[in-house]
Amino acid sequence: MAAQRRALFVLPAFILGCALAGGLLGSSGQRSDTAAPSGSEESVNSALNSFAKVYDLVQQNEASKVAPDKSIYKGAIPGMLRTLDPHSNFFDPKEFAAMREEQHGLYYGVGMQIGPQPHSGKTMVIAPFGGSPAYKAGIRPGDIITAVNDKRVDNMTTQEVADLLRGPKDTKVQIMVQRDGVEKPIVFNIMRGEIPRYSIDGAFWIKPGIAYIDITQFTETTSDELESDLKKFGEQNIKGLVLDLRNDPGGLLQEAVLVAGRWLQKGQVVVSHKGRAYSEKPYLARGTQYGLNYPIVVLVDRYTASAAEIVSGALQDHDRGWILGDTTFGKGLVQTVYPLSDNTGLALTTQHYYTPSGRLIQRDYSKMSFLDYYYGRPTTAKDPADVKQTDLGRVVYGGGGIAPDEKYEPPKANPFQIAVLRKNAFFSFTARYFGDKEAHLPKGWTPDEAVMNQLHDYLMKNGIQFSEADWTANRDWLRNRLQQEMYITAFSLEDSRKLQVEEDPEVAKAVDAMPKASDLLAKMKAHSEIIRASLKK
């Protein structure tokens, strides 16, 4: 299933995204003249001298030789930053290059998602991206990569294999894979191409007049992608929009401002930020021709963070969108990126950001470990001392993320479903099902009785304990998940994603909540008219 496959990467990607997001700023911000030094020059020099002495002793006497890049890049600098906050971060040359690539939204390679195979750790194809060189060549989910350019990769990490697959545009790379059900290895000779990293994972109609857009992160291309998708819809034809920000770790502040600002009135505040060395700065909406013409339901969850919270907070404070889901992560810190020598970089927390009503969304991290901050479930959802109001007078709170206007808890998996998912059974069964067969299914295909019986036998042979009552009770769930998984191989990851959204109960709930968003939009417009009329007097 596409959702389960993505879930394997949610937490690592989320933590990386939070390390980069909030959003990111360049290092050209104007400092305030009132900033005070944090300590005397004498105490700073004393501390630096102590560090130099310790470092010298380590270099001379440590049992094993210590490389400077390890002791400083991996030790001293990260150790210092960990005393500050959870989001200040140092990037070594490789990490800094990866961060910039992620922001730019493209790279050169073959275009597929890879990961370690459970148990063996060998590098496995999770899914090729639709239309990519890997997709066109016929590489499939479940293929085990054994060699790249005649170089065995059995003992390499996934990242090392990914580095081999990337390279300059229009250069050739040979990939050898082992496929379940095929005796001999399969060799693919592929020409590397430009692989766009789209920040919008899906944009399509889910009901007549109801559009769906899923923003997975905020990169340099997000606002342009959004404009392109709305143009394809014919924005004037949209009667309602489901904006999915679930699992979105954030990204670039400027892109969040452009995205939120196109659905607000021109000149409205989207977000503001201020810090010890920076004066307060508001970011204003640009407004658009059709941006106020349709209601919006915004989907959020506990992994909605940073720039995604800027968007959801702005739409909520201006009563422009109905927020549905779970309370968001609560990241209201802005990192400024400072390029350093040796192609390294520093993302330093320099400011706090505030929603239009003045809420500070940042969750308190002072009494917990960073591990609990990232992985633990927040115990407080709001700061009772940070009480604000939306434009229409609805009460909202700061200090604990964006609380939804309407709570939604996804149905929990039962023990049988958990056992199936832990075994990665849909993925493994699909790879074996197609095996040496042509990866083709008719349009609109759903698993028939013969395929379901094969799945039944496969689960039993692979040690998943269940009764026939379990099978019967979960039959629809099994059929839907298997259909989504097999669509990836037979069609594309994007086709599977669309199917998944169409069967998502929370998306269906969002469609049902559209009248609430319509009512909010009508009240917001009436409120704006009253204000405009009063200003004319």
N, C-alpha and C positions, 0 to 999 in steps of 0.2 A: 504494500500500500504506500502511496506517495507520502501520506501524512506521517506514517511510522518511519519511513526512510528519512524524511526531513527532520523528524524528532531526534534522530541519532546525532544530528549536528546542531540542534537548537542551542544547548547550553554552551558549547565551545564558541559558536558563532556569536551568541548573545554576549558572553564575557568579552570577547574581542571587540564586538561592536560598542559595548559600553566603555571599553578602554579608549575608544576613538571618538565617541559621540558626545553630544550634549548641547549644542553641536560643536564641531571643530571650527576653530578660527585660525587665520594666519597669524604671524607674529608682528603684524604692523599696526596693532591697536594703539590708540593714543593713551598714554599714561596720564593719570591725574597728578597735578602738581602737589596735592596734599598727601601723597603716599608717604608713610613714615618708614624708616628702616626697621627691620625686624630685630636687630641686635647691633651692638657696637662693633666697630672695625676690629678692636682688640680681641674680643671674644671669638670673632670669626677666624682671625689669624691663628689664635690659640688652638681652635678646633682643627683647622687645616694642618697645623704642625703635628698635632697628635695623630691625625690620620696618616700623614706621611711617615711618621715613626713606626706605626703599626704595620703599614704596607711594606716598609723596608725590612722589618723583622720577619714578616711572612715570606717575602721573596728570598731571604737569606737562610731561613731555618726550617721552613715547611718540609715535611718528609718527602713529598713529591713536588716536582717543579710546577709552579702555578703560572699559567699564562696571564698576561695583563688583561686581555679582553675578558677572560673568565672571572677574574677577581674583581674587576671594576665594572664591566658591562653587566655581568650576571650577578654580582654580589653587592658591591658598595653602593652603586647608584640606585638599583631597585630597592635595596634595603632602606636607603634614605627616603625614597618616595613613599614606601609603605608606611612611614610614620606620619604622612600628610593626610591622605584620603584614598579611597578605593579606586580612583580613576586617573590619577597622575601616573604616567607610564613612560618608561624608556624603551626605545626601539633600537636594536642592533641593526647593522646594515641590511640584513635579509628581511627583518621584520618591517623596517622603515620602507623598503622597496615594495613589500607586499601591501602595506597600508596605502601607499600612493596608488598602486595598481587598483586596489579595491575602490578608492575614491574616484578614479578616472572612469571606471566602469567597462574596461576591456583589457584583454591580454591576447597573446598569440600562442596558439597551441592547437590541439585536436578537438577540444570542446566536450568534455565528459566529466562527470563526478565520480571520483574513486574513493575507496576506503578499505580498511583492513577487513579481511574475511574473518568472521567469528571463529574462534578456536585456533585456526592455523596462522592467522595474522598476515597471510599473503594478500597482496594488493588486488582488489576486486573492483570491477566496474559496477558502480551503483546505477548510473544511467547516463547515456549520452544526451546532450542537449539537442532538441529538435533542429534540424537543418545544419548541424555542425559537421565538420569533416568526419568525425568519428561516427556520427549517425548515418551519414551518406555511405560510409564504407561498410556498414553492417555490423559494427561492434554492438554487443547486447549487454543488458544488465546480467550480472552473474558471471561474465567472462573473467577468468583469472589471468592477470598479466604475468607472463613468465619471463619475457625479455623485451628490451627496447634497444633497437639498433644493435642487435646481436649481443647485448650486454645482459646477463642474467640479473634478475631483480628479486630473486627469492628471499634474500636476507636484507633487502632495503626497506626503509620506512615508506609509508604512503607519500610523504612530502618529498622524499628523494626520487621516487618514481615520477611524481608530478613535475619535478624540475627537469627530468629527462624528456618528458613529453612536450614541454614548452620549448619554444625557440623562435627564431625570426620568421616572419611571414614568408610563405611560398618556399619553405624548405621542407625536405622530405624526412619522415620518421617512420621506421619500421617497428610494428608492434606485434609480438607473438602472444597469443592467448590460448588457454586451455578451456574448452567449453564442455559443460556437462552433457553427456550423451554422445560426444564426438571423440573418437579414439585418438586421432592425431592432432597435434597443435595446429592452430589456424594463424596464418601470417597476413597482416594488413600493411600495405604500403600507403601511407597517408601524407597528403600535403598539408602542412600547417597553415592555418588561416587566422584571421582576426575574429576573436571570440568575444562578443559583447557580454558584459555582466549586467543584465537587465535588473533594475531595482524594482520593477513592477512585474510580479509573477503571473498575473492573469488580469485580463480586461475583456469582459464579454457580457452579453445579455443573459440574465438568469431567469427573467420573466419578461413578458412584453412591457416595454417601457422602463424596466428596472435594470440598471447597469451595476456591474460588480467590478471593483478594482482592488487588487491586493498589492500594497506597497511593502516590500520585504526589508528595505533599508533606504537611507537617504544619501545618494551619491551625487556626483556632479551632473548626472544625466537625468535625475528623477523628475524634475519639473518639465523638462523637454519631453520625456517619455509620457508624462501625464497629458500634456497638451496634444501630443500625437494620438493618444488613445481616445481622448474626448472628441477630437476631430473625426476619428473613424466612427465613433458612435453617432456623430451628429448631435452635439451637445444640446441643441435646441429640442431634440426629440426625447431627452431623458425626463422621465416622470418621477424618478427616485434613484438614489445611488447608495449602494452598500460599499463603504470604504473599509477595507480589512487591514487593520494595523496590528493584528495578533502576531506575536513572535518577532516584532520589528524592534531591533536594538537601537535604532536611531541612525545617526550619521551627521551630515553637514547642516548646521543651523540655517545657513542661507537658503538651502533647498527646502527646509521645513517652512520657512517664511514664505517662499514662493508658492508652495503647495497649499498651505492654509489660507494664504492671502487671496487666492483666486476665488474662494468661496465666501469672502467677507466683503464688506463695503470698503471702497477706496478710502484710505486714511485711517482705518481702524487699527489699533495696536494688535499685533500678532503675539509678540513676546518682548520682554525687555530684560537686560542683564546689567549687573553692576558688581564691582569687586573692589578690593582694598586699593589697588593701583589703577583702577579704571572708573571713570564716571559713568553714571547710568545712561544707557542707550536703548531707546525703543526702536523696534522694527515694525514698519507699517505695511498694511495690506495694499496691494495694487488694484484689486477689484477686476472683474472681467464682465463681458457682455452678458453671458448667460449664467454666471456663477451663483446668482441668487434666485434662480428660477425653479429649483427642484429641492425636495427634502433630502437629507443625508442621515443615514444611520452608520455610526462608526463602531466597528468591532475592536475591542481591546482585551488584553489579558495580562497576567502578571509578568510576562516577558515583553510587554510594550514599554519602551523606555526612551528617554532622552528626546531626540528630535521628533519621534513619534508621539511623545507626550506633549511636546510643544503644539503639534497639530491638533491633537484631541483636546488639549486644554483650551486652545484658542477658540475652537468651534463650540466647546461647551460654554465658555465664559460669555461669548457673544450670542448664545442661544441659537447657533446656526446648525448644530448637529445633535442628534440623540445618541448618547454614548451607551453601548450595550456590551456586557461581558463581565470581566473581573477587574478589581483595582489594579492599576498599572504599577510598574516597578518602583518608581519614585527616584528618578535621577535628574536632579536640577543643577548639576555642576557643568560649567563650560570649560573645555580644555583649549588652550592656545598651543599650537604646534610650533616648536622652535627647531629648525634644522640645525644640526651640529656638525662637527668635523667627522671625517671618516664615514660619511654617508649614514650617520646615525641621527636620531631625532628624539625630542622630548615633548610629550603631551602633558602640559602642566595645568592643573586646575587654577584658573585665574579669576573666575567670576561665578556668581549664582544667576540663574535665570528665573524669571517670574512670568506667570500667565497674565493676560490682560487685566484681570481683576486684582492682581497683586499677590497671587498665591505663590509661595515657594514650594515647589513640588518635591524637592530633595528629601529623601527619607533619612532619619537619624541613624548614623552608623557608629556613633561614639562609644556605644556600650556592647559592641559585638565584634567578632573576628570578621575579616574580609570574606572568609569561606561562608560564614553564616549570612553575611550581607548578600552575597551572590546566590547561594543555593538555598538558604533557609526561607521559609515562608514568612513574610512580614507579619509581625504581631500587632502593629498599630497601623490603622489606615488613615489617620488624620491627626492633625495638631489642633486641639480644641481652642488654642489661643490664636490660631491663624484662620479666622472666619472671614469670608468674603462673600460677595453676591455677584451673580451674573447680571447681564444688562436688564433682564426682566425681573430681577430680584430673587432668583432662586439661590438658596444658601449653598456654598461650596467651601471646602476646607483645603488648606495646604498642609505640607509636612508629611505626606504619605502617598504620593502618586495621584493619579486622576481616578476618583471614585466614579463608577458608571452611573448613569441616570437609571438604568435598569440592569439588575444583576442577572447573570446567566451562568449556570454551572453545567459544563458538559457532562453527559451521562458517563458514569464510571464503568470501566471494563470489568466484567465478571471474571472469576478464576479461570474458566475455560478460555476466554478471550485473551487473558494475560499470558496463559501458557502458550497459546498459538503465536502471539506476538513476540514473546521472548525467544522462541525458536526461529524467528524470522521465516516462518513457514510459507507465507504467500510468495515471498521473494524466491526462496529456494525451489518451491514447487513449480513456479513459472519458468525458471531457468531450465529445470529438468523437463517440463512439459514440451517446450519448444525444441530443446536439444538440437538434433540435426535436422529438424523440420524447418520449413520456411516460416519466418516470423510474420504471418499474415492472418488477419481475422476480418470478417465482413463488417462493414459499418453498422454500429448499433448492437454489436455482439454482446451477449450475456452468457455466463456459464450455463450449459444445459445439464441434464441429469448425469450424462456420461462423465463430464468433466468434474462435477461435484462428487461423484462416486470415486473418481481417481484421487481427488483431494482427501476424501474420507480415509481411503486406504493409506495414503501418504502420511497423514497425521498419525495414524495408528502405528505404522512401521517406524516412525521417527520418535517414538516414546512419549507422545502426548496422550495422557490418560483422560478419557472422557466416556460418558455413557451415551447411549442412543438418544436419551432425553436431552442431554447437552447439545448433541448435534442438531436435533429438531428445533430446539429453542433458539439456537444461534444461526439457523440456516440462512436467513436473510442477511445477517451481518457477514457471514462467511462469503456469500455470493457477491455482495457489494465490494468487499475488500479484495477478493480475488479478481473481480472485473477491473478494478482500478489498477491493480498490479500488472495484469496481463496487457492492459492498454499501453503501458510504458514500452513494452517490447514490441507489440504488434503495431502501434501507432507512434506515440511520442510521449515524453514526460509532460508536455503541455496539454495533450489530449486527456491524459490521466488526471491532471490537476483540475481541468474543467469538470470532469465527471465527479471528482471528489467534492468540489464546491457545490455542485448540483444536489449532492446527497448529504451535505453537511447540515445537521439540525440547527446549528447556531445561525447559519446563513438564512435558513428558512424562518427562524425567529426574527431575524433582522427585517426580512420582507414583511412579516406580520406587524412589526413595530413601525413601519413606514408611516401610518396615519399619525402616530405620536410625533414623528419628525415633521410631518406636514403641519400639524397644529402649532408646533414650536416655530416653524418658519413663518406662518401667518401672523402669529403674535409678535415676532421679531419685526416683521415689516410694518405692522400697525404701530408698534412702539417707535420705530424710526421715523414714521410719518408725523407722529405727535411731536417728536423732538424737532424735526425740521420746521414744522408749523410754528412752534414756539420761538424758534430762532428768528423767524421772519417778522415777528411782532415787534 
